[in-house]
Amino acid sequence: QVKKALCVLIQHNLVRYEVQPRGSVEYEARSERILRILRYPRYIYTAKTLYGDPGELLVEELLLHGHLSMSAAVSRVADRLTETMEDGKTMDYAEVSGTFVRLADTHFIQRCPMVPETPQGTPVPPAPALAIAERDMYLVPRLSLVGKGKRRHSCDEEEQGEPKAKRQKPEGRSSEPPPDDGIYWQVNLERFHQHFRDQTLISAVSSRMDQTSSEVVRTMLRMSEVTTASGASHTQPLSSNEIFRSLPPGYNIGKQVLDQYLALLADDPLEFVGKSGDSGGGTYTVSILSGQDSAFGSRCARIFRLLLRKKHLEQKQVEDFAMIPAKEAKDMLYRMLQENLVSLQEIPKTPDHAPSRTFYLYTVNVVAAARMLLHRCYKSVANLMERRQHETRENKRLLEKSQRVEAILASMQATGAEAAQLQEVEEMITGPERQQLESLKRNVNKIDASENQVDETIFILESFIESTMKRP
């Protein structure tokens, strides 16, 4: 049982292993990867937005199974899409396969590391050191996947009285392995995070300047999305001519206007865009770290923003610069100090540290504040999870009854029952019970939406903390 559990955890990248010098193998939980489970709905929704239903289900299947071969993922998704289509219509493998290739080309999915071949005569290590060359990470095997999605015939299988798994077992033994056997794929979470970060930067530019500026930045980010490393501080340099050629067809702005926008973005104090050369009409980069600073700072209150800009201020200076009455400013500063959002630095004029001869300066330790807020965000998520479990526990009997009724209705509809019979079964759930179920559904939906909103804040805070750690 322990071995099986470890296999599942390793397959989902939730545990890593390492061979120790004495030959034993030690296992470690990957807490940062476990916390990413909270973001799974956002990954799936993003895939749907970018690549439609096949993209959504491919990412969902890969997250659900940890990793899958291309042939297995395509057949599963084709079957699922066929289930939702009208009778007589099926989903072609070629269409799903095309979406799979596009996901790999844009690096949203990647190959899993493989066990390297061990030369004959070399001792087999206690645990394999998985590896993959960078050039092969997004290389899709050439497969001619021919076929269409199939519908499940659960009623027919039940009538035959033989379990499905039992009938398929002999077929599984005689059938040949798929052409891509041993080549497995997984979701590239870092690439999704890069997409989220880019969307945050575009939104920040749009709110700071205008829609055209944000479209210019969007184009630059799209051009360099595959060539820029996930932890890079800047995108790859792009010439003005390249950016002009890559603008969306419907965006009717001339080359001269584009140059003016690029110059405006480069001159902005927040430095969303930086100029790195003069060739090709001027080369420009998007500053990722500057954008994350502004995305973090823009959410803070006036005093907090003032302290971020001025670094160190006395209480009187805060009152004057922020144009807030003394009593109100004092109260706000003390409350922020109590919440660890700001800190107080003492600079004595004399060695005796006498209060009358000491400067008291308020300042912000941005990384410490971000870590504290991140800690609170995770507490909020834990509270939301507890609340959802409580709501489900309180209504357990009613939920079980509702599921039984739905199962009976589905079975009766499949066998062609009359409308009167169906209505009779539906009435097994009374009016008040139906209202209670609706109320539960609304509450759970609110909790789910709140979780996603908190996770957006978590992503910004984590990206900011990570970027400050990478700075020289």
C-alpha positions as CSV (number, residue, x, y, z in Angstrom):
1,Q,0.0,0.0,0.0
2,V,2.9,2.4,0.8
3,K,4.5,1.6,-2.6
4,K,1.2,2.2,-4.4
5,A,0.7,5.5,-2.6
6,L,4.3,6.6,-3.4
7,C,3.7,5.7,-7.1
8,V,0.6,7.8,-7.3
9,L,2.3,10.8,-5.6
10,I,5.4,10.5,-7.9
11,Q,3.2,10.3,-11.0
12,H,1.5,13.5,-10.0
13,N,4.8,15.2,-9.2
14,L,3.8,15.7,-5.5
15,V,6.8,13.7,-4.2
16,R,10.4,13.7,-5.2
17,Y,13.0,11.0,-4.5
18,E,16.8,11.0,-4.1
19,V,19.4,8.3,-3.9
20,Q,21.5,8.8,-0.8
21,P,25.3,8.1,-0.8
22,R,24.9,4.8,1.1
23,G,22.4,3.5,-1.5
24,S,19.1,4.1,0.3
25,V,16.3,6.2,-1.4
26,E,14.7,9.0,0.5
27,Y,11.3,10.6,-0.4
28,E,10.3,14.3,0.1
29,A,6.9,15.9,-0.3
30,R,6.9,18.8,-2.7
31,S,4.8,21.3,-0.8
32,E,5.0,24.0,-3.4
33,R,3.7,21.6,-6.0
34,I,0.9,20.4,-3.7
35,L,-0.3,24.0,-3.2
36,R,-0.6,24.3,-7.0
37,I,-3.6,21.9,-6.9
38,L,-5.6,24.9,-5.7
39,R,-4.9,26.5,-9.2
40,Y,-6.0,23.5,-11.3
41,P,-9.4,25.0,-12.2
42,R,-7.6,28.2,-13.4
43,Y,-5.2,26.1,-15.6
44,I,-8.1,24.3,-17.2
45,Y,-10.2,27.5,-17.8
46,T,-7.1,29.2,-19.4
47,A,-6.7,26.2,-21.7
48,K,-10.4,26.4,-22.7
49,T,-10.0,30.2,-23.4
50,L,-7.0,29.7,-25.6
51,Y,-7.7,26.4,-27.3
52,G,-11.4,25.6,-26.9
53,D,-13.0,22.5,-25.6
54,P,-10.3,20.0,-26.8
55,G,-7.6,22.1,-25.0
56,E,-9.6,22.3,-21.8
57,L,-10.2,18.5,-21.7
58,L,-6.6,17.6,-22.7
59,V,-5.2,19.7,-19.8
60,E,-7.9,18.3,-17.4
61,E,-7.0,14.7,-18.4
62,L,-3.2,15.4,-17.9
63,L,-3.9,17.0,-14.5
64,L,-6.2,14.2,-13.5
65,H,-3.7,11.4,-14.4
66,G,-0.4,13.2,-13.6
67,H,1.0,12.2,-17.0
68,L,-0.4,10.4,-20.1
69,S,0.8,9.4,-23.5
70,M,-0.4,11.4,-26.5
71,S,-2.4,8.6,-27.9
72,A,-4.2,7.9,-24.6
73,A,-4.9,11.6,-23.9
74,V,-6.3,12.1,-27.5
75,S,-8.6,9.0,-27.4
76,R,-9.9,9.9,-23.9
77,V,-10.7,13.5,-24.9
78,A,-12.3,12.4,-28.2
79,D,-14.6,10.0,-26.3
80,R,-15.5,12.6,-23.7
81,L,-16.4,15.2,-26.5
82,T,-18.4,12.6,-28.4
83,E,-20.5,12.0,-25.3
84,T,-21.6,15.6,-25.3
85,M,-22.4,15.8,-29.0
86,E,-25.7,15.1,-30.7
87,D,-26.5,11.5,-31.8
88,G,-24.8,10.6,-35.0
89,K,-21.9,13.1,-34.5
90,T,-18.5,12.2,-33.3
91,M,-15.2,13.9,-32.5
92,D,-12.4,13.1,-34.9
93,Y,-9.0,12.1,-33.3
94,A,-7.2,14.4,-35.9
95,E,-8.9,17.5,-34.4
96,V,-7.9,16.7,-30.8
97,S,-4.4,15.7,-32.0
98,G,-4.0,19.1,-33.7
99,T,-4.9,20.9,-30.4
100,F,-2.4,18.6,-28.6
101,V,0.4,19.7,-31.0
102,R,-0.5,23.4,-30.5
103,L,-0.4,23.0,-26.7
104,A,3.1,21.4,-27.1
105,D,4.3,24.1,-29.6
106,T,3.4,26.9,-27.1
107,H,4.9,24.9,-24.2
108,F,1.7,24.5,-22.2
109,I,2.4,20.8,-22.0
110,Q,5.8,19.1,-22.0
111,R,7.3,15.6,-22.1
112,C,8.1,13.9,-18.9
113,P,11.8,12.9,-18.1
114,M,12.6,9.3,-19.0
115,V,14.7,6.5,-17.6
116,P,18.1,6.7,-19.5
117,E,19.3,3.5,-21.0
118,T,21.8,1.7,-18.8
119,P,24.8,0.1,-20.6
120,Q,25.1,-3.7,-20.2
121,G,27.3,-4.7,-17.3
122,T,26.7,-1.5,-15.3
123,P,25.0,-2.0,-11.9
124,V,21.3,-0.9,-11.8
125,P,20.9,2.1,-9.4
126,P,18.4,1.8,-6.5
127,A,16.3,4.5,-8.2
128,P,16.5,5.8,-11.8
129,A,17.8,9.3,-12.4
130,L,15.1,10.6,-14.9
131,A,16.4,12.9,-17.6
132,I,15.4,14.6,-20.9
133,A,17.2,16.9,-23.3
134,E,15.8,20.4,-23.5
135,R,15.4,20.1,-27.3
136,D,13.1,17.1,-26.9
137,M,10.8,18.6,-24.2
138,Y,8.3,19.8,-26.6
139,L,8.9,17.4,-29.5
140,V,5.6,15.7,-30.5
141,P,6.0,12.2,-31.9
142,R,4.7,11.8,-35.4
143,L,1.6,9.7,-35.0
144,S,-1.2,9.1,-37.5
145,L,-4.0,8.9,-34.9
146,V,-7.0,7.7,-37.0
147,G,-10.4,7.2,-35.5
148,K,-13.4,8.9,-33.8
149,G,-14.6,9.2,-30.3
150,K,-16.8,6.4,-28.9
151,R,-19.9,6.6,-26.7
152,R,-20.2,4.5,-23.6
153,H,-23.1,1.9,-23.7
154,S,-23.4,1.4,-19.9
155,C,-27.0,0.0,-20.2
156,D,-26.0,-2.7,-22.7
157,E,-23.0,-3.7,-20.6
158,E,-25.1,-4.1,-17.5
159,E,-27.7,-6.2,-19.4
160,Q,-25.0,-8.6,-20.6
161,G,-24.1,-9.2,-16.9
162,E,-20.3,-9.3,-17.5
163,P,-18.1,-6.6,-16.0
164,K,-16.5,-4.3,-18.6
165,A,-13.0,-4.7,-17.2
166,K,-13.3,-8.5,-17.5
167,R,-14.3,-8.5,-21.1
168,Q,-11.6,-6.0,-22.1
169,K,-8.7,-7.8,-20.4
170,P,-8.1,-10.5,-23.1
171,E,-8.2,-7.8,-25.8
172,G,-5.7,-5.7,-23.8
173,R,-3.2,-8.6,-23.8
174,S,-3.5,-9.4,-27.5
175,S,-3.5,-5.8,-28.7
176,E,-0.2,-4.2,-29.7
177,P,1.3,-1.3,-27.6
178,P,0.5,2.2,-29.0
179,P,3.2,3.7,-31.3
180,D,4.2,6.3,-28.6
181,D,4.4,3.8,-25.8
182,G,6.8,5.1,-23.1
183,I,6.6,8.8,-24.2
184,Y,4.5,10.6,-21.5
185,W,3.3,14.2,-21.3
186,Q,2.5,16.5,-18.3
187,V,1.2,20.0,-17.9
188,N,3.9,22.7,-17.8
189,L,2.7,24.7,-14.8
190,E,5.5,27.3,-15.2
191,R,4.2,28.2,-18.7
192,F,0.7,28.8,-17.3
193,H,2.2,31.0,-14.6
194,Q,4.0,32.9,-17.3
195,H,0.7,33.5,-19.1
196,F,-1.0,34.7,-15.9
197,R,2.0,37.0,-15.2
198,D,1.7,38.4,-18.8
199,Q,-2.1,39.0,-18.4
200,T,-1.3,40.9,-15.1
201,L,1.2,43.1,-16.9
202,I,-1.2,43.8,-19.8
203,S,-3.9,44.8,-17.3
204,A,-1.5,47.1,-15.4
205,V,-0.5,48.9,-18.6
206,S,-4.1,49.2,-19.7
207,S,-5.1,50.8,-16.3
208,R,-2.0,53.0,-16.2
209,M,-2.1,54.2,-19.9
210,D,-4.6,53.1,-22.5
211,Q,-5.9,50.1,-24.5
212,T,-3.5,50.7,-27.4
213,S,-0.4,50.7,-25.1
214,S,-1.6,47.4,-23.5
215,E,-2.1,45.9,-27.0
216,V,1.5,46.8,-27.9
217,V,2.8,45.1,-24.7
218,R,0.5,42.1,-25.4
219,T,2.1,41.7,-28.9
220,M,5.6,41.9,-27.5
221,L,4.8,39.3,-24.8
222,R,3.2,37.0,-27.4
223,M,6.2,37.3,-29.7
224,S,8.6,36.3,-26.9
225,E,6.4,33.9,-24.9
226,V,8.3,30.8,-25.9
227,T,11.8,32.3,-26.1
228,T,11.8,34.0,-22.6
229,A,12.7,31.9,-19.6
230,S,10.1,31.8,-16.8
231,G,12.4,33.5,-14.3
232,A,13.8,36.1,-16.7
233,S,13.7,39.8,-15.6
234,H,13.2,41.0,-19.3
235,T,11.8,39.5,-22.5
236,Q,14.1,39.0,-25.5
237,P,14.9,42.3,-27.4
238,L,12.4,43.0,-30.2
239,S,12.8,45.6,-33.0
240,S,10.2,48.2,-33.7
241,N,9.8,46.7,-37.2
242,E,9.2,43.2,-35.9
243,I,6.6,44.5,-33.4
244,F,4.8,46.4,-36.2
245,R,4.6,43.3,-38.4
246,S,3.2,41.2,-35.5
247,L,0.4,43.6,-34.4
248,P,-3.1,42.1,-34.8
249,P,-4.5,42.6,-38.3
250,G,-7.5,44.5,-37.0
251,Y,-5.3,47.0,-35.1
252,N,-5.0,49.8,-37.5
253,I,-2.1,52.0,-36.3
254,G,0.8,53.2,-38.4
255,K,4.5,52.6,-37.8
256,Q,5.1,56.2,-36.7
257,V,2.3,55.9,-34.1
258,L,3.7,52.6,-32.9
259,D,7.1,54.3,-32.4
260,Q,5.5,57.1,-30.4
261,Y,3.7,54.5,-28.1
262,L,7.0,52.6,-27.6
263,A,8.8,55.8,-26.7
264,L,6.0,56.7,-24.3
265,L,6.1,53.3,-22.6
266,A,10.0,53.5,-22.4
267,D,9.8,56.9,-20.8
268,D,7.2,56.0,-18.2
269,P,8.5,56.0,-14.6
270,L,7.2,52.5,-14.0
271,E,9.4,51.2,-16.8
272,F,7.1,48.6,-18.3
273,V,9.1,48.7,-21.5
274,G,12.8,49.4,-21.8
275,K,14.8,50.4,-24.8
276,S,17.9,48.2,-25.4
277,G,19.2,49.4,-28.8
278,D,18.7,51.4,-32.0
279,S,18.8,48.7,-34.7
280,G,15.7,47.9,-36.7
281,G,14.0,51.1,-35.7
282,G,14.9,50.6,-32.1
283,T,14.9,47.4,-30.0
284,Y,12.6,47.1,-26.9
285,T,12.1,44.7,-24.0
286,V,9.2,44.2,-21.6
287,S,10.4,44.6,-18.0
288,I,8.7,41.8,-16.1
289,L,10.0,42.7,-12.6
290,S,9.0,46.3,-12.8
291,G,5.5,45.3,-13.9
292,Q,5.2,43.0,-10.9
293,D,6.3,45.8,-8.5
294,S,3.5,48.0,-9.8
295,A,0.9,45.3,-9.7
296,F,1.8,44.7,-6.0
297,G,2.0,48.5,-5.1
298,S,-1.2,49.6,-6.8
299,R,-3.3,47.6,-4.3
300,C,-2.0,49.4,-1.3
301,A,-3.4,52.4,0.4
302,R,-2.2,56.0,0.1
303,I,0.2,56.0,3.1
304,F,1.6,52.6,2.1
305,R,2.2,53.8,-1.4
306,L,3.8,57.0,-0.1
307,L,6.2,55.0,2.1
308,L,7.0,52.8,-0.8
309,R,8.0,55.8,-2.9
310,K,9.8,57.8,-0.2
311,K,11.4,54.8,1.6
312,H,11.7,56.6,5.1
313,L,9.4,59.2,6.6
314,E,8.7,60.7,10.0
315,Q,5.1,60.8,11.2
316,K,4.8,64.6,10.6
317,Q,6.1,64.1,7.0
318,V,3.6,61.3,6.4
319,E,0.8,63.7,7.5
320,D,2.0,66.5,5.2
321,F,2.8,64.4,2.1
322,A,-0.4,62.3,2.3
323,M,-2.5,65.4,3.2
324,I,-4.3,63.5,6.0
325,P,-5.2,65.0,9.4
326,A,-2.6,64.3,12.2
327,K,-4.9,62.2,14.4
328,E,-6.2,60.1,11.5
329,A,-2.6,59.6,10.0
330,K,-1.3,58.6,13.5
331,D,-4.1,56.1,14.0
332,M,-3.6,54.6,10.5
333,L,0.2,54.3,11.0
334,Y,-0.2,52.6,14.4
335,R,-2.7,50.1,13.0
336,M,-0.4,49.3,10.0
337,L,2.5,48.9,12.5
338,Q,0.4,46.5,14.6
339,E,-0.5,44.5,11.4
340,N,3.3,44.4,10.4
341,L,2.5,46.2,7.2
342,V,5.0,49.0,8.1
343,S,8.0,49.0,10.5
344,L,9.5,51.7,12.7
345,Q,13.2,52.4,12.5
346,E,15.0,54.3,15.3
347,I,17.9,56.6,14.4
348,P,19.4,58.0,17.7
349,K,21.3,61.4,17.5
350,T,23.2,60.5,20.8
351,P,24.5,57.2,22.2
352,D,22.0,57.3,25.1
353,H,19.1,56.6,22.8
354,A,17.0,59.3,24.5
355,P,13.5,59.5,22.9
356,S,13.7,63.3,22.5
357,R,17.0,63.0,20.6
358,T,15.9,60.1,18.3
359,F,14.4,60.1,14.8
360,Y,11.5,57.7,14.4
361,L,11.2,56.8,10.7
362,Y,8.4,54.7,9.2
363,T,9.3,52.4,6.4
364,V,8.0,49.4,4.5
365,N,9.8,46.1,4.2
366,V,8.0,45.1,1.1
367,V,9.1,41.4,1.0
368,A,8.2,40.9,4.6
369,A,4.8,42.5,4.1
370,A,4.2,40.3,1.0
371,R,5.1,37.2,2.9
372,M,2.7,38.1,5.7
373,L,-0.1,38.8,3.3
374,L,0.7,35.5,1.5
375,H,0.4,33.7,4.8
376,R,-3.0,35.3,5.4
377,C,-4.2,34.3,1.9
378,Y,-3.4,30.7,2.6
379,K,-5.2,30.9,5.9
380,S,-8.2,32.3,4.0
381,V,-8.1,29.4,1.6
382,A,-8.0,26.9,4.5
383,N,-11.0,28.6,6.1
384,L,-12.9,28.4,2.8
385,M,-12.1,24.7,2.5
386,E,-13.3,24.1,6.1
387,R,-16.5,26.0,5.3
388,R,-17.2,24.0,2.2
389,Q,-16.7,20.7,4.1
390,H,-19.0,22.0,6.9
391,E,-21.7,22.9,4.4
392,T,-21.4,19.4,2.8
393,R,-21.5,17.6,6.2
394,E,-24.5,19.5,7.4
395,N,-26.5,18.6,4.2
396,K,-25.0,15.1,3.8
397,R,-28.4,13.2,4.0
398,L,-30.1,15.5,1.6
399,L,-27.2,15.3,-0.9
400,E,-27.3,11.5,-0.8
401,K,-31.0,11.5,-1.4
402,S,-30.7,13.9,-4.3
403,Q,-28.0,11.7,-5.9
404,R,-30.2,8.6,-5.6
405,V,-33.1,10.4,-7.2
406,E,-30.9,11.6,-10.1
407,A,-29.5,8.1,-10.6
408,I,-33.1,6.7,-10.7
409,L,-34.2,9.4,-13.2
410,A,-31.2,8.8,-15.5
411,S,-31.9,5.1,-15.5
412,M,-35.6,5.6,-16.2
413,Q,-34.9,8.1,-19.1
414,A,-32.5,5.6,-20.6
415,T,-35.2,2.9,-20.6
416,G,-37.8,5.3,-22.1
417,A,-40.0,5.9,-19.1
418,E,-43.2,8.1,-19.4
419,A,-43.3,11.7,-18.3
420,A,-45.7,10.9,-15.5
421,Q,-43.4,8.3,-14.0
422,L,-40.4,10.7,-14.2
423,Q,-42.5,13.4,-12.4
424,E,-43.4,11.0,-9.7
425,V,-39.8,10.3,-9.0
426,E,-38.9,14.0,-9.0
427,E,-41.5,14.7,-6.4
428,M,-39.6,12.4,-4.0
429,I,-37.7,15.6,-3.2
430,T,-40.0,18.1,-1.5
431,G,-40.2,21.8,-2.1
432,P,-38.4,22.9,1.1
433,E,-35.7,20.3,0.3
434,R,-35.3,21.6,-3.2
435,Q,-34.9,25.2,-1.8
436,Q,-32.3,23.9,0.7
437,L,-30.3,22.2,-2.2
438,E,-30.4,25.5,-4.2
439,S,-29.1,27.4,-1.2
440,L,-26.3,24.9,-0.7
441,K,-25.4,25.1,-4.4
442,R,-25.2,28.9,-4.2
443,N,-23.1,28.8,-1.1
444,V,-20.6,26.3,-2.5
445,N,-20.4,28.3,-5.8
446,K,-19.6,31.4,-3.8
447,I,-16.9,29.5,-1.8
448,D,-15.4,28.2,-5.0
449,A,-15.3,31.7,-6.6
450,S,-13.7,33.1,-3.5
451,E,-11.0,30.4,-3.6
452,N,-10.2,31.4,-7.2
453,Q,-10.1,35.1,-6.3
454,V,-7.8,34.5,-3.3
455,D,-5.5,32.4,-5.5
456,E,-5.1,35.3,-8.0
457,T,-3.7,37.4,-5.1
458,I,-1.5,34.4,-4.0
459,F,-0.1,34.3,-7.5
460,I,0.8,38.0,-7.6
461,L,2.4,37.8,-4.1
462,E,4.4,34.7,-4.9
463,S,5.6,36.1,-8.2
464,F,6.7,39.3,-6.5
465,I,8.6,37.4,-3.7
466,E,10.2,35.1,-6.2
467,S,11.3,38.0,-8.4
468,T,12.9,39.8,-5.5
469,M,14.9,36.7,-4.6
470,K,16.3,36.4,-8.1
471,R,17.5,40.0,-8.3
472,P,21.2,40.6,-7.9
